[in-house]
Every structure is written in C-alpha cells, then in structure tokens.
Amino acid sequence: MERDPATVSPYIERFAVAFTDAGMPRMPSRVLSALLATDSGRRTAAELATMLKASPAAISGAVRYLIQVHMVVREREPGTRRDVFHVHNDVWYEAIFHREMLLDRWAATFRDAANAFDPTTPAGRRANTTAQFFEFLIDEMPAMLDRWKQHRATMQERETLTAQTAQTAGR
C-alpha cells in the first residue's frame, strides 16, 4: 500500500531531525527515515532520490554510511541490475549488535591510555573510567539483547493472537 507522500513526508523529516539531533548525518537520517516509513522497508536509489528530492550522489553517500553502521543492507533486485536498499525490521537490534566489536576496540584503547597516562592522574582516571564503562557495556550487552529477543517474541505472540481473535470475530 502506498501512502500519500504529502502525509508521509512531514514524518520522514521529523524522524530525520530526531536522528540528526542524536548525531547521525542529515542525509543518512533522511534515507533511514524514508525506509522506515515504507511498509516494505525497501527502496531503490532512484526511488529514494525521488521521494526525498535529493541527488543520486547524496543518496549514494547516505546508503554507504547506513550500510557501514549496519542499519541498511544492499540487495540485488532479482532479474535486474538494480540495487535495493533494505532496512532490517529490527534495525536497532542489528545496529547495537554490531557495535560490540567497536566497544571492544574502544575499551582496549582506553585501557591502554589509562596505563600510558598513569592511572593516578586525572587524565588516567578518566581513561580508566571510560574503559570500565565500555567493559561494562560489553558484559551487559549479550544479556540485554537476549532479553529484547524474548520480549519481542512475546509481543509478536500477542499480536498474532490479537489478529487471530479479530479474524475469528469477523467471520
């Protein structure tokens, strides 16, 4: 089902502003928002350019960024040479899941810095606290992500039951 662009566009821009305020570059924010606002979660570069009134180069740079941060995947449209960009249904889980390697690197870097700066100095203590924070996240992340998967499965079961009940009542 296609929605009226005049209805969808303000929400795309509103989502994009929220993502930009959180630190994501503007064009990737707009592309991610556009993909989230489509039922399929899929669009070609040409469709995104038209939808967002943006240049192909801007779309290309935006999707490259989103692919790097594991928020969008590039797929080949079967039987064509066109790429389709697809947002995961659980995009935030995927993005956080792939951050673990980055957290490992940050923790190691700050641990090395704390030792190099002398842990008894203010800079050394800051680096040590930062390393401890990232190590805490690394330790807690798997359990938190597992809890999310369990929570999501429960919510999907409820949605399925609600849909079945509504379908049964409609007969």
C-alpha positions in Angstrom: 0.0 0.0 0.0 1.4 3.4 -1.0 0.7 6.3 1.3 0.2 9.8 0.2 3.6 11.5 0.0 2.2 14.7 1.5 1.1 12.8 4.6 4.4 10.8 4.9 6.9 13.5 4.1 6.5 15.5 7.4 7.1 12.4 9.4 10.1 11.4 7.4 11.6 14.9 8.1 10.6 14.7 11.7 12.3 11.3 12.2 15.3 12.6 10.3 15.6 15.6 12.6 15.5 13.3 15.7 18.2 11.1 14.2 20.3 14.2 13.2 19.9 15.6 16.7 21.3 12.3 18.0 24.4 12.6 15.9 23.6 10.9 12.6 24.4 12.9 9.5 21.5 14.6 7.9 21.2 12.7 4.6 21.6 9.2 6.1 18.9 10.3 8.7 16.5 11.2 5.9 17.2 7.9 4.0 16.7 5.8 7.1 13.5 7.6 7.9 12.2 7.1 4.4 12.9 3.4 4.5 11.3 3.1 8.0 8.2 4.9 6.7 7.6 2.3 3.9 5.8 -0.9 4.6 8.3 -3.0 2.7 11.3 -1.2 4.2 12.8 -1.3 0.7 13.6 1.3 -1.9 15.9 1.7 -4.9 18.3 4.6 -5.0 16.1 6.2 -7.7 13.0 5.8 -5.6 14.8 7.3 -2.6 16.1 10.2 -4.7 12.6 11.0 -5.9 11.0 10.5 -2.5 13.5 12.8 -0.8 14.1 15.2 -3.7 17.8 14.5 -3.4 20.6 13.9 -5.8 21.8 10.3 -6.7 25.2 11.2 -5.2 23.6 12.3 -1.9 21.6 9.0 -1.8 24.7 7.0 -2.6 26.7 8.6 0.2 23.8 8.1 2.7 23.3 4.5 1.9 27.0 3.8 2.1 27.0 5.3 5.6 23.9 3.3 6.6 25.4 0.1 5.3 28.7 0.7 7.3 26.7 1.2 10.5 24.6 -2.0 9.8 21.3 -0.2 9.6 20.6 -0.9 5.9 21.6 -3.8 3.6 22.1 -3.7 -0.1 20.3 -6.4 -2.1 20.1 -7.1 -5.8 16.6 -6.9 -7.2 16.1 -10.4 -8.8 16.4 -10.4 -12.5 17.7 -6.8 -12.7 20.9 -4.9 -12.2 19.3 -2.6 -9.7 20.2 -2.4 -6.1 17.6 -2.2 -3.5 18.3 -0.9 0.0 16.5 -2.6 2.8 16.1 -1.6 6.4 16.0 -4.5 8.9 12.7 -5.0 10.7 14.6 -4.9 13.9 17.1 -2.2 12.8 18.0 -1.1 16.3 18.9 -4.6 17.4 21.1 -5.1 14.4 22.8 -1.7 14.9 23.5 -2.4 18.6 24.5 -6.0 18.0 27.2 -4.9 15.5 28.5 -2.2 17.9 30.1 -4.9 20.2 33.2 -5.1 18.1 33.6 -1.3 18.3 33.1 -1.4 22.1 35.9 -3.9 22.4 38.2 -1.7 20.4 37.3 1.4 22.5 37.7 -0.4 25.8 41.2 -1.7 24.8 42.2 1.8 23.5 41.1 3.5 26.8 42.6 0.8 28.9 46.0 1.4 27.1 45.5 5.1 27.5 44.9 4.8 31.2 48.1 2.9 31.7 50.1 5.3 29.5 48.7 8.4 31.2 49.3 6.9 34.7 46.0 5.8 36.3 46.6 8.2 39.3 46.4 11.3 37.2 43.0 13.0 36.2 43.5 12.0 32.6 44.4 8.4 33.5 41.4 8.2 35.8 39.1 9.5 33.0 40.5 7.0 30.6 40.2 4.2 33.1 36.6 5.1 33.9 35.8 5.2 30.2 37.4 1.7 29.7 35.4 0.4 32.6 32.2 1.8 31.2 32.8 0.1 27.8 33.8 -3.1 29.5 30.5 -2.9 31.5 28.5 -2.5 28.3 30.4 -5.4 26.7 29.5 -7.6 29.7 25.9 -6.5 29.8 25.1 -6.3 26.1 24.5 -10.0 25.4 22.0 -10.5 28.2 20.2 -7.3 27.3 20.0 -8.3 23.6 18.7 -11.8 24.7 16.1 -10.1 26.9 15.0 -8.0 23.9 14.6 -11.1 21.7 12.5 -12.7 24.4 10.4 -9.6 24.8 9.9 -9.2 21.1 8.9 -12.8 20.7 6.3 -12.3 23.5 5.0 -9.2 21.8 4.7 -11.0 18.4 2.8 -13.8 20.0 0.4 -11.3 21.4 0.0 -9.6 18.1 -0.7 -12.9 16.4 -3.3 -13.9 19.0 -4.9 -10.5 18.7 -5.0 -10.8 14.9 -6.5 -14.3 15.1 -9.1 -13.2 17.6 -10.1 -10.3 15.3 -10.2 -12.6 12.3 -12.4 -15.1 14.2 -14.7 -12.4 15.4 -15.1 -11.1 11.8 -16.4 -14.4 10.5 
